[in-house]
Amino acid sequence: MTRYRIVIADDHTLLRDALAELIRGMGDFDVTAAVGDAPAAIAMAAEHRPDVLLMDIEMPGNEDPARTVRAVQAASPDTKIMVLTMHDDPRLLQSLLPLGIRGYLHKTATHHALVAALRDACSQDGLTVSLPPRPRSEPDPRPRPDVLSPRELEVIALVAAGHSNRRAATQLGLTEGTVKRHLRNIFAKLGAVSRVDAVNKAVAAGLIPPPSAAPRGLRPPLG
């Protein structure tokens, strides 16, 4: 059985110890270090070269989470970074996703969701985002114009033009599974819950032109 090495970084001792016990109990994970601040997380990543760093946002020395992510990546390029936090602000999520984190989970997530996210991060090029539902009265923040990668922009533009996943894959020379993965990333970055919602938010943010402005010859836009 493949065993994966995990470093935990969280300044709450009880939670850190509980996470370590939970993860060790799953059988295919080894917790190689558990620390309480960002500088120690970077140091342990450099020393142990773990498969995953499970990192809290609000801990000493982590005033700039993006800088911490970059420092970990520089210290251990193959380490996947997953964020486990009480912060549910999508703007923070949007600032970290372009850096290549593999997960962003709210601390209300179940232990089953956490373990599944860890396994996905270790075994495949996946992304897991788990945030609590936002109140209906609270508007979603507008995504930054640079939040989507060039390939994701191509995918969402084809979705806006009415392409199915299979047709978009053929158009872009990708597999259908790759298109689905890009769509999952797009949904997470835009805070979208459906294809139509993703298209509407991408248009509202100025990321793609309105469907009515799509190139001629494509299928009618989604309604």
Secondary structure as a PSIPRED ss2 file (coil, helix, strand):
# PSIPRED VFORMAT (PSIPRED V4.0)

   1 M C   1.000  0.000  0.000
   2 T C   1.000  0.000  0.000
   3 R C   1.000  0.000  0.000
   4 Y E   0.000  0.000  1.000
   5 R E   0.000  0.000  1.000
   6 I E   0.000  0.000  1.000
   7 V E   0.000  0.000  1.000
   8 I E   0.000  0.000  1.000
   9 A E   0.000  0.000  1.000
  10 D C   1.000  0.000  0.000
  11 D C   1.000  0.000  0.000
  12 H C   1.000  0.000  0.000
  13 T H   0.000  1.000  0.000
  14 L H   0.000  1.000  0.000
  15 L H   0.000  1.000  0.000
  16 R H   0.000  1.000  0.000
  17 D H   0.000  1.000  0.000
  18 A H   0.000  1.000  0.000
  19 L H   0.000  1.000  0.000
  20 A H   0.000  1.000  0.000
  21 E H   0.000  1.000  0.000
  22 L H   0.000  1.000  0.000
  23 I H   0.000  1.000  0.000
  24 R H   0.000  1.000  0.000
  25 G C   1.000  0.000  0.000
  26 M C   1.000  0.000  0.000
  27 G C   1.000  0.000  0.000
  28 D C   1.000  0.000  0.000
  29 F E   0.000  0.000  1.000
  30 D E   0.000  0.000  1.000
  31 V E   0.000  0.000  1.000
  32 T E   0.000  0.000  1.000
  33 A E   0.000  0.000  1.000
  34 A E   0.000  0.000  1.000
  35 V E   0.000  0.000  1.000
  36 G C   1.000  0.000  0.000
  37 D C   1.000  0.000  0.000
  38 A H   0.000  1.000  0.000
  39 P H   0.000  1.000  0.000
  40 A H   0.000  1.000  0.000
  41 A H   0.000  1.000  0.000
  42 I H   0.000  1.000  0.000
  43 A H   0.000  1.000  0.000
  44 M H   0.000  1.000  0.000
  45 A H   0.000  1.000  0.000
  46 A H   0.000  1.000  0.000
  47 E H   0.000  1.000  0.000
  48 H H   0.000  1.000  0.000
  49 R C   1.000  0.000  0.000
  50 P C   1.000  0.000  0.000
  51 D C   1.000  0.000  0.000
  52 V E   0.000  0.000  1.000
  53 L E   0.000  0.000  1.000
  54 L E   0.000  0.000  1.000
  55 M E   0.000  0.000  1.000
  56 D C   1.000  0.000  0.000
  57 I C   1.000  0.000  0.000
  58 E C   1.000  0.000  0.000
  59 M C   1.000  0.000  0.000
  60 P C   1.000  0.000  0.000
  61 G C   1.000  0.000  0.000
  62 N C   1.000  0.000  0.000
  63 E C   1.000  0.000  0.000
  64 D C   1.000  0.000  0.000
  65 P H   0.000  1.000  0.000
  66 A H   0.000  1.000  0.000
  67 R H   0.000  1.000  0.000
  68 T H   0.000  1.000  0.000
  69 V H   0.000  1.000  0.000
  70 R H   0.000  1.000  0.000
  71 A H   0.000  1.000  0.000
  72 V H   0.000  1.000  0.000
  73 Q H   0.000  1.000  0.000
  74 A H   0.000  1.000  0.000
  75 A H   0.000  1.000  0.000
  76 S C   1.000  0.000  0.000
  77 P C   1.000  0.000  0.000
  78 D C   1.000  0.000  0.000
  79 T C   1.000  0.000  0.000
  80 K E   0.000  0.000  1.000
  81 I E   0.000  0.000  1.000
  82 M E   0.000  0.000  1.000
  83 V E   0.000  0.000  1.000
  84 L E   0.000  0.000  1.000
  85 T E   0.000  0.000  1.000
  86 M C   1.000  0.000  0.000
  87 H C   1.000  0.000  0.000
  88 D C   1.000  0.000  0.000
  89 D C   1.000  0.000  0.000
  90 P H   0.000  1.000  0.000
  91 R H   0.000  1.000  0.000
  92 L H   0.000  1.000  0.000
  93 L H   0.000  1.000  0.000
  94 Q H   0.000  1.000  0.000
  95 S H   0.000  1.000  0.000
  96 L H   0.000  1.000  0.000
  97 L H   0.000  1.000  0.000
  98 P H   0.000  1.000  0.000
  99 L H   0.000  1.000  0.000
 100 G C   1.000  0.000  0.000
 101 I C   1.000  0.000  0.000
 102 R C   1.000  0.000  0.000
 103 G E   0.000  0.000  1.000
 104 Y E   0.000  0.000  1.000
 105 L E   0.000  0.000  1.000
 106 H E   0.000  0.000  1.000
 107 K C   1.000  0.000  0.000
 108 T C   1.000  0.000  0.000
 109 A C   1.000  0.000  0.000
 110 T C   1.000  0.000  0.000
 111 H H   0.000  1.000  0.000
 112 H H   0.000  1.000  0.000
 113 A H   0.000  1.000  0.000
 114 L H   0.000  1.000  0.000
 115 V H   0.000  1.000  0.000
 116 A H   0.000  1.000  0.000
 117 A H   0.000  1.000  0.000
 118 L H   0.000  1.000  0.000
 119 R H   0.000  1.000  0.000
 120 D H   0.000  1.000  0.000
 121 A H   0.000  1.000  0.000
 122 C H   0.000  1.000  0.000
 123 S H   0.000  1.000  0.000
 124 Q C   1.000  0.000  0.000
 125 D C   1.000  0.000  0.000
 126 G C   1.000  0.000  0.000
 127 L C   1.000  0.000  0.000
 128 T E   0.000  0.000  1.000
 129 V E   0.000  0.000  1.000
 130 S E   0.000  0.000  1.000
 131 L C   1.000  0.000  0.000
 132 P C   1.000  0.000  0.000
 133 P C   1.000  0.000  0.000
 134 R C   1.000  0.000  0.000
 135 P C   1.000  0.000  0.000
 136 R C   1.000  0.000  0.000
 137 S C   1.000  0.000  0.000
 138 E C   1.000  0.000  0.000
 139 P C   1.000  0.000  0.000
 140 D C   1.000  0.000  0.000
 141 P C   1.000  0.000  0.000
 142 R C   1.000  0.000  0.000
 143 P C   1.000  0.000  0.000
 144 R C   1.000  0.000  0.000
 145 P C   1.000  0.000  0.000
 146 D C   1.000  0.000  0.000
 147 V C   1.000  0.000  0.000
 148 L C   1.000  0.000  0.000
 149 S C   1.000  0.000  0.000
 150 P H   0.000  1.000  0.000
 151 R H   0.000  1.000  0.000
 152 E H   0.000  1.000  0.000
 153 L H   0.000  1.000  0.000
 154 E H   0.000  1.000  0.000
 155 V H   0.000  1.000  0.000
 156 I H   0.000  1.000  0.000
 157 A H   0.000  1.000  0.000
 158 L H   0.000  1.000  0.000
 159 V H   0.000  1.000  0.000
 160 A H   0.000  1.000  0.000
 161 A C   1.000  0.000  0.000
 162 G C   1.000  0.000  0.000
 163 H C   1.000  0.000  0.000
 164 S C   1.000  0.000  0.000
 165 N H   0.000  1.000  0.000
 166 R H   0.000  1.000  0.000
 167 R H   0.000  1.000  0.000
 168 A H   0.000  1.000  0.000
 169 A H   0.000  1.000  0.000
 170 T H   0.000  1.000  0.000
 171 Q H   0.000  1.000  0.000
 172 L H   0.000  1.000  0.000
 173 G C   1.000  0.000  0.000
 174 L C   1.000  0.000  0.000
 175 T C   1.000  0.000  0.000
 176 E H   0.000  1.000  0.000
 177 G H   0.000  1.000  0.000
 178 T H   0.000  1.000  0.000
 179 V H   0.000  1.000  0.000
 180 K H   0.000  1.000  0.000
 181 R H   0.000  1.000  0.000
 182 H H   0.000  1.000  0.000
 183 L H   0.000  1.000  0.000
 184 R H   0.000  1.000  0.000
 185 N H   0.000  1.000  0.000
 186 I H   0.000  1.000  0.000
 187 F H   0.000  1.000  0.000
 188 A H   0.000  1.000  0.000
 189 K H   0.000  1.000  0.000
 190 L H   0.000  1.000  0.000
 191 G C   1.000  0.000  0.000
 192 A C   1.000  0.000  0.000
 193 V C   1.000  0.000  0.000
 194 S C   1.000  0.000  0.000
 195 R H   0.000  1.000  0.000
 196 V H   0.000  1.000  0.000
 197 D H   0.000  1.000  0.000
 198 A H   0.000  1.000  0.000
 199 V H   0.000  1.000  0.000
 200 N H   0.000  1.000  0.000
 201 K H   0.000  1.000  0.000
 202 A H   0.000  1.000  0.000
 203 V H   0.000  1.000  0.000
 204 A H   0.000  1.000  0.000
 205 A C   1.000  0.000  0.000
 206 G C   1.000  0.000  0.000
 207 L C   1.000  0.000  0.000
 208 I C   1.000  0.000  0.000
 209 P C   1.000  0.000  0.000
 210 P C   1.000  0.000  0.000
 211 P H   0.000  1.000  0.000
 212 S H   0.000  1.000  0.000
 213 A H   0.000  1.000  0.000
 214 A C   1.000  0.000  0.000
 215 P C   1.000  0.000  0.000
 216 R C   1.000  0.000  0.000
 217 G C   1.000  0.000  0.000
 218 L C   1.000  0.000  0.000
 219 R C   1.000  0.000  0.000
 220 P C   1.000  0.000  0.000
 221 P C   1.000  0.000  0.000
 222 L C   1.000  0.000  0.000
 223 G C   1.000  0.000  0.000
